[in-house]
Amino acid sequence: MNNFYLPLMSDNIDKQDIKALIDFLAQHPIPKLTNGPKVVEFENAWGQWLGTKYNIMLNSGASANELTMLALNYIHGEGEIIVPPLTWISDVSSVLFAGFKPVFVDINLKNLSFDIDKLKAAITPQTKAIFLTHVLGINALTDELIELCKEKNILLIEDVCESHGTTFNGQKAGSIGFASNFSFYFAHHMSTIEGGMICTNDEHFYQVCRALR
């Protein structure tokens, strides 16, 4: 029988990475290990690269999803969040955890984003946000989707956990919606072994996320 085992990722942590960690931990006095200056430096550099004003580092992309939904509930109240069936469980669980009702809308097979006609039909007065997933490095945005969110005054949240650097109309995914979530899990384009980021241009939302963190 053939062996079809395909690992999620070969180990991408090398000796240089290990040495950098050892050198960091060997400092005297002991450096700040949680939310220290290196975290702030990374948040600022990430925002400059992505094109967002406010960026908050977390321990995982799943936590980024969770805090985003909790902050949305705090600011806008309970309601419905539209999600695709092709996404991560952490997206759907974050919607449920924050007290929202997930509304599943099927995808199209061109860019694995929402079927736009089904999306339009699923919007109700209770719709608080559309939670978009950029799957497999593919851009999931379209002009029609962005215009729909503006027309209906619905927040667009981008899950860019596996699509770092993807662009739409020359702009990076994650800088277009109201907020976006990234993951730096070891199998993704860029890794901090574990880690995540919430990105936004809305200061109030950012401060709520900071408080929740």
MILUM-694972 format. One record per atom (N, C-alpha, C): residue in one letter; atom name; x, y, z. Coordinates in steps of 0.05 Angstrom, whole numbers. Atoms other than C-alpha are relative to their C-alpha. Last residue first. Layout:
MILUM-694972
{atom A; CA; {X; Y; Z}}
...
***
This chain:
MILUM-694972
{atom R; N; {-26; 15; -2}}
{atom R; CA; {-119; 819; 516}}
{atom R; C; {10; 1; 28}}
{atom L; N; {7; 28; -1}}
{atom L; CA; {-191; 844; 527}}
{atom L; C; {25; -18; 1}}
{atom A; N; {11; 6; -27}}
{atom A; CA; {-165; 913; 543}}
{atom A; C; {-7; -29; 3}}
{atom R; N; {-23; -2; -19}}
{atom R; CA; {-121; 914; 481}}
{atom R; C; {-10; -7; 28}}
{atom C; N; {-16; 25; 3}}
{atom C; CA; {-180; 890; 438}}
{atom C; C; {23; 0; 20}}
{atom V; N; {16; 22; -13}}
{atom V; CA; {-223; 947; 466}}
{atom V; C; {15; -26; -2}}
{atom Q; N; {-2; -3; -30}}
{atom Q; CA; {-167; 996; 450}}
{atom Q; C; {-16; -21; 14}}
{atom Y; N; {-27; 8; -9}}
{atom Y; CA; {-162; 970; 378}}
{atom Y; C; {2; 2; 30}}
{atom F; N; {-1; 29; 2}}
{atom F; CA; {-238; 976; 367}}
{atom F; C; {27; -11; 10}}
{atom H; N; {17; 10; -22}}
{atom H; CA; {-235; 1048; 391}}
{atom H; C; {0; -30; 1}}
{atom E; N; {-14; -1; -26}}
{atom E; CA; {-175; 1063; 347}}
{atom E; C; {-17; -11; 22}}
{atom D; N; {19; -12; -18}}
{atom D; CA; {-205; 1038; 281}}
{atom D; C; {11; 0; 28}}
{atom N; N; {-5; -28; 1}}
{atom N; CA; {-152; 1026; 228}}
{atom N; C; {-18; 15; 19}}
{atom T; N; {22; -17; 6}}
{atom T; CA; {-148; 952; 243}}
{atom T; C; {9; 29; -3}}
{atom C; N; {-8; -24; 14}}
{atom C; CA; {-102; 892; 252}}
{atom C; C; {-25; 17; -7}}
{atom I; N; {24; -14; 8}}
{atom I; CA; {-108; 834; 301}}
{atom I; C; {9; 27; -12}}
{atom M; N; {2; -29; 1}}
{atom M; CA; {-46; 791; 304}}
{atom M; C; {-28; 9; -8}}
{atom G; N; {22; -11; 17}}
{atom G; CA; {-28; 719; 320}}
{atom G; C; {0; 30; 1}}
{atom G; N; {4; -29; -1}}
{atom G; CA; {27; 676; 350}}
{atom G; C; {-23; 8; -19}}
{atom E; N; {28; -6; -5}}
{atom E; CA; {57; 607; 355}}
{atom E; C; {-3; 30; 0}}
{atom I; N; {6; 26; -12}}
{atom I; CA; {123; 585; 324}}
{atom I; C; {-30; -1; 8}}
{atom T; N; {-12; -5; -26}}
{atom T; CA; {134; 659; 308}}
{atom T; C; {-3; -25; 17}}
{atom S; N; {5; 14; -25}}
{atom S; CA; {122; 639; 236}}
{atom S; C; {14; 13; 23}}
{atom M; N; {-19; -12; -19}}
{atom M; CA; {113; 672; 169}}
{atom M; C; {-6; -11; 27}}
{atom H; N; {-21; -14; 16}}
{atom H; CA; {79; 637; 111}}
{atom H; C; {22; 11; 17}}
{atom H; N; {9; -21; 17}}
{atom H; CA; {41; 589; 157}}
{atom H; C; {24; 15; -13}}
{atom A; N; {6; 10; 27}}
{atom A; CA; {58; 520; 184}}
{atom A; C; {-7; 23; -19}}
{atom F; N; {-24; 9; 14}}
{atom F; CA; {93; 546; 247}}
{atom F; C; {-4; -9; -29}}
{atom Y; N; {-5; 29; -6}}
{atom Y; CA; {33; 586; 269}}
{atom Y; C; {22; -10; -17}}
{atom F; N; {-28; 5; 5}}
{atom F; CA; {40; 661; 256}}
{atom F; C; {8; -28; 10}}
{atom S; N; {-13; 21; -16}}
{atom S; CA; {-34; 673; 248}}
{atom S; C; {29; -3; -8}}
{atom F; N; {-22; 15; 12}}
{atom F; CA; {-69; 736; 222}}
{atom F; C; {10; -21; 20}}
{atom N; N; {-14; 18; -18}}
{atom N; CA; {-135; 769; 236}}
{atom N; C; {21; -16; -15}}
{atom S; N; {-10; 25; 12}}
{atom S; CA; {-166; 829; 202}}
{atom S; C; {15; -16; 21}}
{atom A; N; {-21; 13; -16}}
{atom A; CA; {-209; 888; 220}}
{atom A; C; {9; -25; -14}}
{atom F; N; {0; -14; -26}}
{atom F; CA; {-256; 937; 186}}
{atom F; C; {22; -10; 18}}
{atom G; N; {23; 2; -17}}
{atom G; CA; {-237; 906; 119}}
{atom G; C; {2; 17; 25}}
{atom I; N; {23; -10; 15}}
{atom I; CA; {-184; 929; 70}}
{atom I; C; {-25; 0; 16}}
{atom S; N; {0; -29; -3}}
{atom S; CA; {-117; 923; 105}}
{atom S; C; {-25; 12; -11}}
{atom G; N; {-4; -6; -29}}
{atom G; CA; {-120; 848; 117}}
{atom G; C; {1; 29; 6}}
{atom A; N; {22; 12; -15}}
{atom A; CA; {-109; 830; 44}}
{atom A; C; {6; 4; 30}}
{atom K; N; {-3; 26; -13}}
{atom K; CA; {-54; 875; 18}}
{atom K; C; {-26; -8; 14}}
{atom Q; N; {0; -4; -29}}
{atom Q; CA; {-73; 930; -31}}
{atom Q; C; {0; -27; 14}}
{atom G; N; {-25; -12; -9}}
{atom G; CA; {-54; 930; -105}}
{atom G; C; {2; 5; 30}}
{atom N; N; {-2; -27; 11}}
{atom N; CA; {-125; 917; -128}}
{atom N; C; {24; 15; 11}}
{atom F; N; {24; -5; 15}}
{atom F; CA; {-129; 857; -81}}
{atom F; C; {2; 29; -10}}
{atom T; N; {9; -27; 6}}
{atom T; CA; {-65; 829; -52}}
{atom T; C; {-26; 0; -16}}
{atom T; N; {19; -1; 22}}
{atom T; CA; {-42; 766; -16}}
{atom T; C; {-10; 28; -5}}
{atom G; N; {-11; -12; 24}}
{atom G; CA; {18; 780; 28}}
{atom G; C; {-18; -1; -24}}
{atom H; N; {-18; -23; -4}}
{atom H; CA; {-1; 732; 85}}
{atom H; C; {10; 10; -27}}
{atom S; N; {-3; -15; 26}}
{atom S; CA; {-56; 685; 61}}
{atom S; C; {17; 25; 3}}
{atom E; N; {-17; 15; 17}}
{atom E; CA; {-61; 630; 114}}
{atom E; C; {4; 13; -27}}
{atom C; N; {-19; 17; -14}}
{atom C; CA; {-86; 669; 173}}
{atom C; C; {17; -17; -18}}
{atom V; N; {-22; 2; 19}}
{atom V; CA; {-118; 724; 131}}
{atom V; C; {21; -20; 11}}
{atom D; N; {-18; 21; -11}}
{atom D; CA; {-186; 721; 165}}
{atom D; C; {21; -4; -21}}
{atom E; N; {-17; 17; 18}}
{atom E; CA; {-217; 787; 142}}
{atom E; C; {16; -20; 17}}
{atom I; N; {-23; 11; -15}}
{atom I; CA; {-274; 821; 180}}
{atom I; C; {14; -20; -18}}
{atom L; N; {-14; 22; 13}}
{atom L; CA; {-322; 864; 139}}
{atom L; C; {24; -8; 16}}
{atom L; N; {-29; 2; -4}}
{atom L; CA; {-371; 906; 179}}
{atom L; C; {12; -24; -15}}
{atom I; N; {-8; 25; -14}}
{atom I; CA; {-440; 915; 150}}
{atom I; C; {30; -1; 2}}
{atom N; N; {-12; -9; -25}}
{atom N; CA; {-467; 984; 129}}
{atom N; C; {7; -24; 19}}
{atom K; N; {16; 10; -22}}
{atom K; CA; {-512; 952; 77}}
{atom K; C; {10; 8; 27}}
{atom E; N; {28; -6; 5}}
{atom E; CA; {-484; 993; 19}}
{atom E; C; {-17; -7; 24}}
{atom K; N; {4; -29; -3}}
{atom K; CA; {-413; 992; 47}}
{atom K; C; {-29; 7; -3}}
{atom C; N; {-4; -7; -28}}
{atom C; CA; {-414; 917; 57}}
{atom C; C; {-4; 29; 5}}
{atom L; N; {23; 10; -15}}
{atom L; CA; {-444; 906; -12}}
{atom L; C; {2; 7; 29}}
{atom E; N; {22; -19; 4}}
{atom E; CA; {-391; 952; -43}}
{atom E; C; {-25; -9; 15}}
{atom I; N; {-6; -25; -15}}
{atom I; CA; {-336; 909; -14}}
{atom I; C; {-22; 20; -2}}
{atom L; N; {2; 6; -29}}
{atom L; CA; {-368; 845; -39}}
{atom L; C; {5; 24; 17}}
{atom E; N; {29; 3; -6}}
{atom E; CA; {-379; 873; -109}}
{atom E; C; {-4; -6; 30}}
{atom D; N; {12; -27; -1}}
{atom D; CA; {-307; 898; -114}}
{atom D; C; {-29; -2; 9}}
{atom T; N; {8; -10; 26}}
{atom T; CA; {-283; 827; -98}}
{atom T; C; {-11; 28; 4}}
{atom L; N; {14; -25; 3}}
{atom L; CA; {-244; 798; -40}}
{atom L; C; {-8; 6; -29}}
{atom A; N; {29; 6; -1}}
{atom A; CA; {-226; 725; -28}}
{atom A; C; {-16; 25; -4}}
{atom N; N; {16; -24; -7}}
{atom N; CA; {-152; 731; -48}}
{atom N; C; {-30; -6; -2}}
{atom I; N; {16; -11; 22}}
{atom I; CA; {-122; 661; -51}}
{atom I; C; {-15; 25; 11}}
{atom G; N; {-15; -21; 13}}
{atom G; CA; {-65; 641; -4}}
{atom G; C; {-15; 15; -22}}
{atom L; N; {-22; 11; 16}}
{atom L; CA; {-98; 575; 13}}
{atom L; C; {16; 21; -15}}
{atom V; N; {-8; 28; -2}}
{atom V; CA; {-164; 607; 37}}
{atom V; C; {25; -6; -18}}
{atom H; N; {-18; 2; 23}}
{atom H; CA; {-176; 681; 50}}
{atom H; C; {13; -28; 1}}
{atom T; N; {-25; 15; -2}}
{atom T; CA; {-234; 675; 99}}
{atom T; C; {15; -1; -27}}
{atom L; N; {-11; 11; 25}}
{atom L; CA; {-288; 729; 105}}
{atom L; C; {26; -16; 6}}
{atom F; N; {-26; 11; -8}}
{atom F; CA; {-328; 742; 168}}
{atom F; C; {12; -15; -23}}
{atom I; N; {-7; 22; 18}}
{atom I; CA; {-386; 786; 146}}
{atom I; C; {29; -8; 6}}
{atom A; N; {-26; 0; 15}}
{atom A; CA; {-409; 829; 203}}
{atom A; C; {0; -24; -19}}
{atom K; N; {-19; -19; -11}}
{atom K; CA; {-468; 851; 246}}
{atom K; C; {26; 1; -16}}
{atom T; N; {-28; 5; 9}}
{atom T; CA; {-525; 819; 209}}
{atom T; C; {18; 21; 10}}
{atom Q; N; {-16; 9; -23}}
{atom Q; CA; {-589; 826; 251}}
{atom Q; C; {29; -5; -8}}
{atom P; N; {-5; -23; -18}}
{atom P; CA; {-625; 869; 199}}
{atom P; C; {17; -7; 24}}
{atom T; N; {25; -8; -14}}
{atom T; CA; {-617; 809; 152}}
{atom T; C; {7; 25; 17}}
{atom I; N; {-2; -24; -17}}
{atom I; CA; {-564; 789; 100}}
{atom I; C; {-28; 7; 12}}
{atom A; N; {-3; 8; -28}}
{atom A; CA; {-571; 717; 75}}
{atom A; C; {1; 24; 19}}
{atom A; N; {25; 10; -10}}
{atom A; CA; {-599; 735; 6}}
{atom A; C; {1; -6; 31}}
{atom K; N; {20; -22; 0}}
{atom K; CA; {-540; 780; -10}}
{atom K; C; {-26; -10; 13}}
{atom L; N; {-7; -18; -21}}
{atom L; CA; {-492; 724; 9}}
{atom L; C; {-20; 23; 3}}
{atom K; N; {9; 12; -25}}
{atom K; CA; {-528; 674; -34}}
{atom K; C; {7; 17; 24}}
{atom D; N; {30; -1; 0}}
{atom D; CA; {-520; 720; -94}}
{atom D; C; {-11; -12; 26}}
{atom I; N; {9; -27; -5}}
{atom I; CA; {-446; 733; -77}}
{atom I; C; {-31; 2; 1}}
{atom D; N; {17; -3; 23}}
{atom D; CA; {-426; 660; -70}}
{atom D; C; {-15; 26; 4}}
{atom F; N; {29; 3; -1}}
{atom F; CA; {-376; 673; -15}}
{atom F; C; {-12; 0; -28}}
{atom S; N; {13; -20; -17}}
{atom S; CA; {-301; 663; -26}}
{atom S; C; {-30; -5; -1}}
{atom L; N; {7; 13; -25}}
{atom L; CA; {-267; 601; -54}}
{atom L; C; {-11; 20; 21}}
{atom N; N; {-20; -9; -20}}
{atom N; CA; {-235; 644; -109}}
{atom N; C; {-6; -10; 28}}
{atom K; N; {-20; -16; 14}}
{atom K; CA; {-269; 614; -170}}
{atom K; C; {22; 9; 19}}
{atom L; N; {-24; 17; 6}}
{atom L; CA; {-307; 556; -137}}
{atom L; C; {22; 16; -15}}
{atom N; N; {-3; 5; 29}}
{atom N; CA; {-360; 599; -103}}
{atom N; C; {26; -15; -5}}
{atom I; N; {-22; -13; 14}}
{atom I; CA; {-374; 591; -29}}
{atom I; C; {-4; -3; -30}}
{atom D; N; {-18; 16; 16}}
{atom D; CA; {-436; 575; 12}}
{atom D; C; {20; 17; -17}}
{atom V; N; {6; -5; 28}}
{atom V; CA; {-465; 620; 65}}
{atom V; C; {21; -14; -17}}
{atom F; N; {-17; 11; 20}}
{atom F; CA; {-467; 598; 138}}
{atom F; C; {-10; 6; -28}}
{atom V; N; {18; 6; 23}}
{atom V; CA; {-500; 642; 189}}
{atom V; C; {19; -8; -23}}
{atom P; N; {-13; 3; 26}}
{atom P; CA; {-464; 641; 256}}
{atom P; C; {-21; -7; -21}}
{atom K; N; {11; 23; 14}}
{atom K; CA; {-506; 668; 315}}
{atom K; C; {15; -2; -27}}
{atom F; N; {13; -5; 26}}
{atom F; CA; {-465; 713; 360}}
{atom F; C; {-12; -25; -11}}
{atom G; N; {29; -3; -3}}
{atom G; CA; {-452; 703; 434}}
{atom G; C; {-14; 7; -26}}
{atom A; N; {6; -28; -5}}
{atom A; CA; {-376; 715; 434}}
{atom A; C; {-31; 6; 1}}
{atom F; N; {-10; -7; -26}}
{atom F; CA; {-362; 641; 441}}
{atom F; C; {-8; 28; 8}}
{atom L; N; {18; 12; -20}}
{atom L; CA; {-407; 624; 381}}
{atom L; C; {9; 9; 28}}
{atom V; N; {27; -13; 4}}
{atom V; CA; {-370; 672; 334}}
{atom V; C; {-19; -10; 22}}
{atom S; N; {-3; -27; -11}}
{atom S; CA; {-302; 649; 362}}
{atom S; C; {-27; 15; -2}}
{atom S; N; {1; 2; -30}}
{atom S; CA; {-322; 576; 351}}
{atom S; C; {2; 28; 12}}
{atom V; N; {28; 5; -8}}
{atom V; CA; {-338; 591; 277}}
{atom V; C; {-2; -1; 31}}
{atom D; N; {17; -23; 9}}
{atom D; CA; {-271; 624; 263}}
{atom D; C; {-28; -4; 11}}
{atom S; N; {-3; -22; -19}}
{atom S; CA; {-232; 574; 306}}
{atom S; C; {-16; 25; -8}}
{atom I; N; {19; 3; -22}}
{atom I; CA; {-262; 517; 266}}
{atom I; C; {2; 23; 20}}
{atom W; N; {-11; 14; -22}}
{atom W; CA; {-224; 542; 205}}
{atom W; C; {-21; -2; 23}}
{atom T; N; {-16; -17; -17}}
{atom T; CA; {-258; 560; 140}}
{atom T; C; {11; -17; 23}}
{atom L; N; {-28; 7; 5}}
{atom L; CA; {-297; 531; 82}}
{atom L; C; {17; 20; 16}}
{atom P; N; {-4; 27; -10}}
{atom P; CA; {-368; 534; 109}}
{atom P; C; {28; -10; -4}}
{atom P; N; {0; 20; 21}}
{atom P; CA; {-365; 610; 100}}
{atom P; C; {2; -28; 12}}
{atom V; N; {-25; 14; 3}}
{atom V; CA; {-386; 657; 156}}
{atom V; C; {-2; -20; -23}}
{atom I; N; {-1; 18; 24}}
{atom I; CA; {-440; 710; 164}}
{atom I; C; {28; -12; -3}}
{atom I; N; {-25; -3; 15}}
{atom I; CA; {-443; 738; 235}}
{atom I; C; {-1; -20; -23}}
{atom E; N; {-9; 21; 18}}
{atom E; CA; {-512; 748; 266}}
{atom E; C; {27; 7; -13}}
{atom G; N; {14; 2; 26}}
{atom G; CA; {-532; 789; 326}}
{atom G; C; {11; -23; -16}}
{atom E; N; {3; 26; 12}}
{atom E; CA; {-506; 811; 394}}
{atom E; C; {-15; 1; -27}}
{atom G; N; {21; 17; -11}}
{atom G; CA; {-483; 881; 411}}
{atom G; C; {-2; -26; -16}}
{atom H; N; {24; -1; 17}}
{atom H; CA; {-443; 932; 370}}
{atom H; C; {-23; -18; 10}}
{atom I; N; {5; -25; 13}}
{atom I; CA; {-384; 952; 413}}
{atom I; C; {-27; 1; -13}}
{atom Y; N; {-1; -21; -19}}
{atom Y; CA; {-379; 895; 463}}
{atom Y; C; {-9; 27; -12}}
{atom N; N; {24; 2; -17}}
{atom N; CA; {-402; 844; 412}}
{atom N; C; {-1; 23; 20}}
{atom L; N; {23; -7; 17}}
{atom L; CA; {-350; 868; 362}}
{atom L; C; {-25; -1; 17}}
{atom A; N; {0; -30; 3}}
{atom A; CA; {-296; 866; 416}}
{atom A; C; {-24; 9; -16}}
{atom L; N; {7; -11; -26}}
{atom L; CA; {-314; 794; 433}}
{atom L; C; {-1; 30; 0}}
{atom M; N; {29; 4; -3}}
{atom M; CA; {-312; 775; 359}}
{atom M; C; {-10; 11; 27}}
{atom T; N; {15; -17; 20}}
{atom T; CA; {-244; 806; 349}}
{atom T; C; {-30; -3; 4}}
{atom L; N; {1; -28; -10}}
{atom L; CA; {-218; 776; 414}}
{atom L; C; {-14; 18; -19}}
{atom E; N; {16; -1; -24}}
{atom E; CA; {-237; 705; 391}}
{atom E; C; {-3; 29; 11}}
{atom N; N; {28; 3; 7}}
{atom N; CA; {-210; 711; 321}}
{atom N; C; {-18; 5; 24}}
{atom A; N; {6; -24; 16}}
{atom A; CA; {-143; 738; 346}}
{atom A; C; {-30; -1; -8}}
{atom S; N; {5; -21; -20}}
{atom S; CA; {-142; 683; 399}}
{atom S; C; {-7; 26; -14}}
{atom A; N; {25; 7; -13}}
{atom A; CA; {-148; 632; 343}}
{atom A; C; {-8; 21; 20}}
{atom G; N; {20; -10; 18}}
{atom G; CA; {-92; 667; 305}}
{atom G; C; {-28; -6; 11}}
{atom S; N; {8; 17; 22}}
{atom S; CA; {-48; 654; 365}}
{atom S; C; {-20; 14; -18}}
{atom N; N; {-14; 26; -1}}
{atom N; CA; {-11; 683; 426}}
{atom N; C; {-8; -19; -24}}
{atom L; N; {13; 20; -18}}
{atom L; CA; {-31; 754; 410}}
{atom L; C; {15; -26; -1}}
{atom M; N; {-11; 27; 0}}
{atom M; CA; {1; 816; 379}}
{atom M; C; {-14; -17; 21}}
{atom I; N; {-3; 11; -27}}
{atom I; CA; {-42; 878; 369}}
{atom I; C; {8; -29; -1}}
{atom N; N; {-6; 29; 3}}
{atom N; CA; {-38; 922; 307}}
{atom N; C; {7; -11; 28}}
{atom Y; N; {0; 13; -26}}
{atom Y; CA; {-65; 992; 298}}
{atom Y; C; {2; -30; -3}}
{atom K; N; {-9; -18; -22}}
{atom K; CA; {-52; 1038; 239}}
{atom K; C; {5; -15; 26}}
{atom T; N; {20; -5; -20}}
{atom T; CA; {-56; 987; 182}}
{atom T; C; {11; 16; 23}}
{atom G; N; {14; -24; 6}}
{atom G; CA; {-15; 985; 118}}
{atom G; C; {-24; 6; 19}}
{atom L; N; {27; 5; 8}}
{atom L; CA; {9; 914; 119}}
{atom L; C; {-15; 25; -9}}
{atom W; N; {0; 19; 23}}
{atom W; CA; {84; 926; 120}}
{atom W; C; {-28; -3; -11}}
{atom Q; N; {-13; -14; 22}}
{atom Q; CA; {80; 987; 165}}
{atom Q; C; {-1; -17; -25}}
{atom G; N; {18; -20; 9}}
{atom G; CA; {31; 951; 211}}
{atom G; C; {10; 16; -24}}
{atom W; N; {21; 14; 15}}
{atom W; CA; {77; 891; 215}}
{atom W; C; {-20; 20; -11}}
{atom A; N; {-11; 8; 26}}
{atom A; CA; {136; 935; 233}}
{atom A; C; {-21; -14; -16}}
{atom N; N; {-4; -24; 16}}
{atom N; CA; {96; 969; 289}}
{atom N; C; {10; -7; -28}}
{atom E; N; {26; -12; 6}}
{atom E; CA; {70; 904; 318}}
{atom E; C; {3; 24; -19}}
{atom F; N; {12; 17; 20}}
{atom F; CA; {140; 872; 314}}
{atom F; C; {-28; 11; -9}}
{atom E; N; {-15; -4; 25}}
{atom E; CA; {172; 930; 351}}
{atom E; C; {-12; -16; -23}}
{atom V; N; {8; -27; 10}}
{atom V; CA; {117; 928; 404}}
{atom V; C; {14; 5; -27}}
{atom V; N; {28; 3; 9}}
{atom V; CA; {129; 853; 413}}
{atom V; C; {-9; 26; -13}}
{atom K; N; {-2; 14; 25}}
{atom K; CA; {205; 864; 417}}
{atom K; C; {-28; -4; -12}}
{atom P; N; {-6; -18; 22}}
{atom P; CA; {193; 917; 470}}
{atom P; C; {2; -13; -27}}
{atom G; N; {-23; -17; -3}}
{atom G; CA; {159; 868; 517}}
{atom G; C; {5; 18; -24}}
{atom N; N; {8; -27; 9}}
{atom N; CA; {89; 839; 515}}
{atom N; C; {22; 20; 5}}
{atom T; N; {28; -3; 9}}
{atom T; CA; {111; 779; 557}}
{atom T; C; {-6; 29; -8}}
{atom L; N; {7; 23; 17}}
{atom L; CA; {184; 757; 566}}
{atom L; C; {-29; 1; -10}}
{atom K; N; {29; 3; -4}}
{atom K; CA; {214; 822; 594}}
{atom K; C; {-9; -21; -20}}
{atom P; N; {18; -18; 16}}
{atom P; CA; {289; 811; 590}}
{atom P; C; {-29; -6; 6}}
{atom I; N; {18; 17; 16}}
{atom I; CA; {329; 778; 647}}
{atom I; C; {-20; 19; -15}}
{atom P; N; {20; 16; -15}}
{atom P; CA; {380; 829; 672}}
{atom P; C; {-18; -15; -19}}
{atom H; N; {1; -8; -29}}
{atom H; CA; {425; 806; 642}}
{atom H; C; {-5; 30; 1}}
{atom Q; N; {-6; -28; -8}}
{atom Q; CA; {413; 775; 574}}
{atom Q; C; {-2; 4; 30}}
{atom A; N; {-25; -1; -16}}
{atom A; CA; {417; 699; 565}}
{atom A; C; {6; 29; 9}}
{atom L; N; {5; 9; -27}}
{atom L; CA; {344; 694; 543}}
{atom L; C; {24; 3; 18}}
{atom F; N; {20; -18; -12}}
{atom F; CA; {357; 736; 481}}
{atom F; C; {-5; -7; 29}}
{atom D; N; {-13; -26; -6}}
{atom D; CA; {421; 699; 464}}
{atom D; C; {-19; 19; 13}}
{atom I; N; {-18; 4; -23}}
{atom I; CA; {385; 632; 471}}
{atom I; C; {14; 26; 7}}
{atom L; N; {16; 3; -24}}
{atom L; CA; {328; 655; 426}}
{atom L; C; {18; -3; 25}}
{atom A; N; {11; -26; -6}}
{atom A; CA; {376; 681; 372}}
{atom A; C; {-17; -1; 26}}
{atom K; N; {-21; -16; -12}}
{atom K; CA; {414; 615; 376}}
{atom K; C; {-10; 28; 7}}
{atom I; N; {-4; 10; -27}}
{atom I; CA; {350; 575; 365}}
{atom I; C; {22; 17; 14}}
{atom D; N; {23; -8; -16}}
{atom D; CA; {332; 617; 304}}
{atom D; C; {4; -8; 29}}
{atom Q; N; {-2; -29; -4}}
{atom Q; CA; {401; 609; 275}}
{atom Q; C; {-23; 11; 17}}
{atom K; N; {-20; -5; -21}}
{atom K; CA; {398; 534; 286}}
{atom K; C; {3; 29; 6}}
{atom D; N; {-28; 9; 4}}
{atom D; CA; {335; 527; 243}}
{atom D; C; {18; 9; 24}}
{atom I; N; {-16; -14; -20}}
{atom I; CA; {260; 529; 255}}
{atom I; C; {28; -10; -2}}
{atom N; N; {-12; -24; 12}}
{atom N; CA; {223; 509; 192}}
{atom N; C; {15; 17; 20}}
{atom D; N; {-9; -18; -21}}
{atom D; CA; {208; 437; 212}}
{atom D; C; {14; 24; -12}}
{atom S; N; {-26; 9; -10}}
{atom S; CA; {173; 407; 151}}
{atom S; C; {9; 21; 21}}
{atom M; N; {-23; -17; 5}}
{atom M; CA; {101; 429; 148}}
{atom M; C; {25; -14; 9}}
{atom L; N; {9; -28; 2}}
{atom L; CA; {32; 398; 149}}
{atom L; C; {22; 18; -8}}
{atom P; N; {-1; -16; -25}}
{atom P; CA; {63; 330; 136}}
{atom P; C; {-10; 28; -6}}
{atom L; N; {-11; -27; 7}}
{atom L; CA; {38; 290; 76}}
{atom L; C; {0; 17; 25}}
{atom Y; N; {-3; -19; -22}}
{atom Y; CA; {27; 216; 89}}
{atom Y; C; {13; 25; -10}}
{atom F; N; {9; -27; 9}}
{atom F; CA; {5; 182; 24}}
{atom F; C; {3; 20; 22}}
{atom N; N; {1; -17; -23}}
{atom N; CA; {44; 117; 37}}
{atom N; C; {-7; 29; -10}}
{atom N; N; {-16; -25; 1}}
{atom N; CA; {27; 69; -18}}
{atom N; C; {-3; 17; 25}}
{atom M; N; {17; -24; 0}}
{atom M; CA; {0; 0; 0}}
{atom M; C; {18; 25; 0}}
***
